[in-house]
Amino acid sequence: MIALPILMQREKSGDGDNAGRGTSVITRTKPKTKRPNLYRVLLLNDDYTPMEFVIHILERFFQKDREAATRIMLHVHNHGVGECGIYTYEVAETKVSQVMDFARQHQHPLQCVMEKK
């Protein structure tokens, strides 16, 4: 939190002396919010999941266009891992679960994981 000082002056006494005059500090606290941690969602390469299925995953769950999905799929294929997106914890966790469930329903061993950025 940040303390913001506010200066206030007391009014002068009616008797003419400065005894009643002074400055005091009142502080107000303003909450400072912290940005949430971000997580990378990654696809891992395997020798069994068809490339077209990976492209479909990227289009459906990560809203990638055909060109971007193909580029990411080829990166996964050539390097063993590829980044699908960067999200807050809850969103990343949901995407990983959706991809894993969808792959299992279609009997593919595709792995999707998340890691802190």
JOTA-V437938 format. One record per backbone hydrogen bond with DSSP energy under -0.5 kcal/mol. NH is the residue of the N-H (numbers start at 1). CO is the residue of the C=O. Records with the same first field share a line. If there is no record, write none. Layout:
NH->CO + CO
This chain:
2->30
4->2 + 28
5->3
6->26
8->24
10->22
13->17
16->13
21->18
24->8
26->6 + 24
28->4
30->2
31->29
33->31
39->87
40->115
41->85
42->40 + 113
43->82
44->111
45->80
54->50
55->51
56->52
57->53
58->54
59->55
60->56
61->57
62->57 + 58
63->59
64->58
69->65
70->66
71->67
72->68
73->69
74->70
75->71
76->72
77->73
78->74
79->75
80->76
82->43
84->41
85->41
87->39
89->37
92->88
93->89
94->90
95->91
96->92
97->93
98->94
99->95
100->96
101->97
102->98
103->99
104->100
105->101
106->102
107->104
108->103
111->44
113->42
115->40
117->38
